[in-house]
Amino acid sequence: MTTDVLYDDGRVALDSRGVTLRRYYFPIGTSKHIPYRRIRRVWTREMSWWSGKGRLWGTAHPGYWLPLDGSRPQKDTLVVLDTGSPVRPAFTPDDPDRFVEIVSAHLAH
């Protein structure tokens, strides 16, 4: 089955089924797929050195998990997904506004 790629920057991808976070699981670096139906909410927050900018992989906040992203120190916006679990996936897409727009459109249906 093929899916339409709606967004892909090499670290995070969106298709018609959901979100794929590449290099999510430590230490093996496998991907995590999150179907849209599991996402309750998506939001952005400004990222500083204290809130994850210097964290390449893992957690900078006990409620967030960040997949591997070597370019995170050059980025300013963190995207967070609420999936109902205590630890939320948080990551830094290259185009956070476009990413949130696409995911929000899928959550509205």
N, C-alpha and C positions, 0 to 999 in steps of 0.2 A: 504494500500500500504506500502510495506516495502522498506527501503532504506539501502544502504550499509554504514556502519559507517567507515569513512576513518581516523578519529582522534577523540579522546574524552578523555579529562583529568578531567572531572567532572565540569568544569567551561565553557569550550567552546567545541563545537563539529562540525565536518565537516561530511557531508554525500553527496550523489550524487546530492542533490538539492541545498545545500548552507551551510551557517554558522549559528549556533545557539549559541547565547550568553546567558548563564543562569544568573539569578539574575541581569538582565539588568535594569529594570525599578524601580526607587525609588518612593515610599517606599515599594511597594508591592512585589518586587523581581521577577516579571514574566520575561520570556525569550523573546528575540528578535530573529527572524529568518530573515536572509538576503539571498535572492537567489543570486547565482553567477552572474546572468545577471545584477543585480543592482550594482555590485562591479566594479568600474572603475580601481582601483589600490590598491595594498597592499604593505606596507613597514614596516620596523622596525626602531626603533630609540633607542638609549641608554637612559635609564631612570635613573634619579637622584632624590634626595629628593626634588628638586625644580620642577621636571617635572612629578611627579606622584607617585614616589615610596612610599611616605607616605600617599597617598590617597587610602583609602579602597573602596570607592564608590563615584561616582560623577565626578566632574571636577577639574583638577589641571591646566587646560589650557582652555580658552574659546572656542576653536575649537574642543575639545575632550570630550567624555563622557566615563567614565570607569565603567563597571559593578562591582558588589561586588566581591572582591577577598581578603580574609584575609591573603593570602600568598604573596601578592604583595611586601611588604617590603623586602622579601628575593630574589626578582628577579631583573634582570638588563635590560631586553629587553621589550620594549613596541611594540605591533603590532597595526598598524593603517589601517583602511579600508576607502577608499574614495568611498562614495556612492552618491556623488553629492550634499549632504546636507551640510549646513554650520557647523553642529556639526558632527564630525566623530566618529564612534565607535572605541575605543582604549582599549586594554586589554592585559593581560599577560599570554599567554598559557605556559604550562610547557615546551614545545618543540617548541619555536618560529620558528626555521629554518625549521623544518618539516611542521609546519602549513603553512608558507609562500610558501613552495615548492608545497604543495597540492593545495592551492588556486590559485597560479600562473598557474599551469597546467590547471585548469578549466577556467581561464580567457583567455588562449591562444587559446581556441577552438572557 
